[in-house]
Amino acid sequence: MQRFYFLAVFIPIFLAAVTIHEFSHGLVAYFLGDSTARERGRLTLNPLRHLDPLWTVALPVLLVAAG
């Protein structure tokens, strides 16, 4: 039960931190002349726009499954 509470607190905080981090990368790159993040729709605080099926979803699942 303690692990459930840890995950219930950790996952939203981690998701918010990663989203803000990636948004900041895109914003700085845009200010410096790189429009890639804007073209891919990643200049937003919507965490779903920052998900990559392979690196954000599949790799962590495989690492957890591997132990």
C-alpha positions, 0 to 999 in steps of 0.5 A: 500500500505504501508503494501505491501512495508513493507512485500516486504522488511520484508519477504526477510530479515526475510527469509535470517536471518532464513536461516543463523540462521538455517545453523549456528545451523547445522554447529556448531552441525556438528563441535561438532559431530552431523551429523543430519543436514548434513544427512538431507541436511540442511548444505546449505544456500538454504532456501528451504532446511530449510522449514518444511511443518508443523512448517514453513508453516502450523503453521504460516498460522494457526496463521495468520488465527486465528487472 
